[in-house]
């Protein structure tokens, strides 16, 4: 039994995208390196010296590469990448499941592209590390829906307790952090999941209803309504009319993460964009927004229970 039904996105709404909380896809956020403005074939000189990075295991340079791939020495690292040529006017960097992909104008030389790689090496290696860590987490076993199982609630684990009973009920003990679910003896796993999901959604609604007025007052704005969302690619959204939608999955995270998304969406009622003025508005009521934003970006679906 699903308690929420996902509705199509409002084309007029501004949404807070989940950078990592989404089904696996072939790309991550793209960062463009402006292409050199010199004439074709001219040298592109990096603006700073390459960073000295700790060596990591790499394929020896002598190993034959698959078609379409190239290899470059970057500090102590040997980095493989795919190079695609296009009509674009800048050098684009993209990290996906196959590693680094670079898209560049046809007239830009390989030497200029590799100079750009060295300029962006800090970002490249950070994103490659994130991708490896996410892949490692995907290999971890999923939560088992049984008595004694752990699941995240407001940033800390709670323990699931299952009681066979004729009556159906659910109760949370804040002192022991135990969530007791009473179900008939013949109940299946999906019934248990539905009961727990329903409780989590009710908790999310309660907490969102408490936090929204707090930040609306701080920002001097008023919202028309709010609703829960079960979207796969958004933490929240806000329309120009003041309709707020917040992902119930935020209930898994600590309160500061929830407050960040609340402050983010309400700030759109003053700035319906993601301009510097918008981020200054968010910071005025939630100074720690950068750290909260980073936590949410690093929290993929593999870190959350599957319902």
C-alpha positions in Angstrom: 0.0 0.0 0.0 1.6 3.2 -1.1 0.5 6.2 0.9 1.8 8.8 -1.5 1.3 9.2 -5.2 3.9 11.1 -7.2 2.4 13.9 -9.3 4.0 15.3 -12.5 6.3 18.3 -11.7 4.9 21.8 -12.1 6.8 23.5 -15.0 6.6 26.8 -13.0 8.2 25.4 -9.9 11.9 25.7 -8.9 13.2 22.4 -7.5 16.2 21.5 -5.4 17.7 18.7 -7.3 19.2 15.7 -5.6 22.7 15.4 -7.0 23.1 11.8 -5.8 19.7 10.8 -4.4 18.4 9.4 -7.7 18.5 6.1 -9.6 21.9 5.3 -11.1 22.4 7.2 -14.3 25.2 7.9 -16.6 26.3 11.3 -15.5 27.0 13.6 -12.6 26.9 17.4 -12.6 29.0 18.8 -15.4 31.7 21.4 -14.9 32.8 23.3 -18.0 36.4 24.4 -18.6 36.3 27.4 -20.9 38.1 26.6 -24.1 41.3 28.6 -24.9 40.6 31.6 -27.1 43.9 31.3 -29.0 44.0 30.4 -32.6 43.9 26.6 -33.3 47.1 24.9 -32.4 48.3 27.5 -29.9 49.6 26.6 -26.5 47.3 26.7 -23.4 49.4 27.5 -20.4 48.0 26.3 -17.0 47.5 29.1 -14.5 49.1 27.2 -11.6 51.4 24.2 -11.1 49.8 20.7 -11.0 49.0 19.5 -7.5 51.2 16.8 -6.0 48.8 13.9 -5.2 49.3 10.7 -3.4 49.9 7.9 -5.9 47.0 5.4 -6.5 47.0 2.1 -8.3 46.8 2.6 -12.0 47.2 0.6 -15.2 50.8 0.7 -16.5 51.2 3.2 -19.3 52.4 0.4 -21.6 49.0 -1.4 -21.5 47.0 -1.1 -24.6 43.9 1.2 -24.2 40.5 0.4 -25.6 39.5 2.4 -28.7 38.4 5.9 -27.9 40.4 6.2 -24.6 43.5 8.2 -23.8 46.0 8.2 -21.0 47.8 11.1 -19.2 50.2 11.4 -16.3 48.8 13.9 -13.8 51.3 14.4 -10.9 51.8 10.9 -9.4 48.6 9.6 -11.0 48.0 7.9 -14.4 44.6 8.9 -15.5 42.6 7.3 -18.3 39.9 9.3 -20.0 37.5 9.3 -23.0 37.7 12.1 -25.5 34.7 13.1 -27.6 34.8 15.8 -30.2 31.7 18.0 -30.8 30.6 21.5 -31.9 30.6 22.8 -28.4 32.6 25.9 -27.6 34.1 24.8 -24.3 35.8 21.8 -22.8 33.3 19.8 -20.7 34.3 17.4 -17.9 32.0 14.6 -16.9 32.4 11.7 -14.4 30.3 8.6 -14.9 30.5 4.9 -14.2 33.2 4.6 -16.9 35.4 7.3 -15.3 36.3 10.7 -16.9 34.8 11.8 -20.1 35.9 14.9 -21.9 34.0 16.6 -24.7 35.9 19.3 -26.6 35.7 21.4 -29.7 37.2 19.8 -32.8 39.8 22.6 -33.2 41.3 22.3 -29.6 44.5 20.3 -29.6 45.1 17.3 -27.3 47.9 19.3 -25.6 45.4 22.0 -24.7 42.9 19.5 -23.4 45.4 17.8 -21.2 46.5 21.2 -19.8 42.9 21.8 -18.9 42.8 18.4 -17.2 45.7 19.4 -15.0 43.9 22.6 -14.2 40.8 20.7 -13.1 42.7 17.8 -11.5 41.5 18.5 -7.9 37.8 18.3 -9.0 38.4 15.3 -11.2 40.1 13.2 -8.5 37.6 14.2 -5.9 34.7 13.1 -8.1 36.4 9.9 -9.1 36.9 9.1 -5.4 33.2 9.8 -4.7 32.2 7.5 -7.5 34.4 4.7 -6.2 33.0 5.1 -2.7 29.4 5.0 -4.0 30.2 1.9 -6.0 31.6 0.2 -2.8 28.5 1.1 -0.9 26.3 -0.5 -3.5 28.0 -3.8 -2.9 27.0 -3.7 0.8 24.0 -5.9 1.7 20.6 -4.1 1.9 18.7 -3.9 5.1 16.9 -7.1 6.2 13.3 -6.4 7.3 13.3 -8.4 10.5 13.2 -7.9 14.2 16.3 -6.0 15.4 16.9 -4.3 12.0 18.3 -0.8 12.0 17.1 2.1 9.9 17.9 5.8 10.0 15.6 8.3 11.6 16.5 11.9 12.2 20.2 11.2 11.6 20.5 8.2 14.0 19.5 4.6 13.8 16.4 3.2 15.4 15.8 -0.5 16.1 12.8 -2.2 14.5 10.8 -4.5 16.9 8.2 -6.8 15.4 5.4 -8.3 17.5 2.9 -10.8 16.3 -0.6 -9.6 17.4 -4.2 -9.7 16.3 -4.3 -5.9 16.4 -2.3 -3.6 14.2 -0.3 -0.8 15.7 3.0 1.0 15.7 4.8 3.0 18.5 8.2 4.7 19.0 10.1 4.7 22.3 12.4 7.8 22.1 14.5 6.6 25.1 15.4 3.2 23.7 15.0 4.4 20.0 12.9 1.3 19.3 10.1 1.3 16.8 7.6 -1.5 17.7 5.3 -2.7 14.9 2.4 -5.0 15.8 1.2 -7.1 12.8 -1.0 -10.3 12.5 1.2 -13.5 12.5 0.5 -14.1 8.8 1.7 -10.7 7.6 4.3 -10.5 4.9 7.4 -8.3 4.5 5.5 -5.7 2.3 2.9 -5.1 5.0 5.8 -4.4 7.5 7.4 -2.0 5.0 4.1 -0.2 4.4 3.5 0.3 8.2 7.0 1.6 8.7 6.9 3.9 5.7 3.5 5.2 6.8 5.0 6.1 10.2 8.0 7.8 8.7 5.8 9.8 6.4 3.7 10.9 9.3 6.8 11.9 11.2 8.1 13.8 8.1 4.8 15.7 7.8 4.8 16.6 11.5 8.4 17.9 11.5 8.0 19.8 8.2 4.9 21.5 9.6 7.0 22.6 12.6 10.0 23.9 10.7 8.4 25.7 7.8 6.8 28.5 9.9 10.2 29.0 11.7 12.1 29.8 8.5 9.2 31.5 6.9 9.2 34.0 9.8 13.0 34.4 9.5 12.7 35.2 5.8 9.6 37.3 6.1 7.7 35.2 3.5 4.5 33.2 3.6 3.8 30.0 1.8 0.4 28.8 0.6 0.6 25.1 1.3 3.0 22.2 1.7 2.8 18.5 0.7 5.0 15.5 0.9 6.9 14.3 -2.1 8.3 10.9 -3.0 10.2 12.1 -6.0 13.3 10.2 -7.0 15.3 13.3 -8.2 14.3 16.2 -5.9 14.6 17.0 -2.2 12.0 19.7 -2.6 10.4 22.2 -4.8 8.6 25.6 -4.6 6.2 27.3 -7.0 5.8 31.0 -7.5 2.4 30.7 -5.8 4.0 29.5 -2.6 3.3 25.7 -2.9 6.1 23.8 -1.2 6.8 20.1 -1.7 9.3 18.3 0.5 10.6 14.8 0.1 9.5 12.6 3.0 12.9 10.8 2.8 14.4 13.8 4.5 13.1 12.2 7.7 16.1 9.8 7.5 18.5 12.8 8.0 19.4 14.9 11.0 17.3 18.0 11.7 19.9 20.5 10.2 19.6 18.7 6.8 15.8 19.1 6.9 16.2 22.8 8.0 18.5 23.4 5.0 16.0 22.1 2.5 13.2 24.0 4.2 15.2 27.3 4.1 16.2 26.6 0.5 12.7 26.2 -0.7 11.3 29.2 1.2 14.2 31.4 0.0 12.8 30.9 -3.5 9.8 33.0 -2.4 12.3 35.9 -2.4 14.5 34.8 -5.3 13.0 32.4 -7.8 16.4 31.4 -9.2 19.8 30.1 -8.0 21.6 33.4 -8.4 24.2 34.7 -5.9 21.4 36.7 -4.3 19.5 33.6 -3.7 22.4 31.8 -2.0 23.0 34.9 0.1 19.3 34.7 1.2 19.7 31.1 2.2 22.9 31.9 4.1 21.2 34.7 6.0 18.9 32.2 7.7 21.0 29.0 7.5 24.8 29.9 7.6 25.8 26.2 7.6 24.1 25.6 4.2 27.3 24.5 2.5 28.0 21.6 4.8 24.3 20.5 4.8 24.2 20.6 1.0 27.4 18.5 0.9 25.9 15.8 3.2 22.8 15.5 1.0 24.8 15.3 -2.2 26.9 12.5 -0.7 23.8 10.5 0.4 22.8 8.2 -2.4 19.8 5.8 -2.5 22.2 3.0 -1.6 22.5 4.5 1.9 18.7 4.5 2.6 16.3 1.6 3.3 14.4 0.2 0.3 10.7 0.2 0.7 
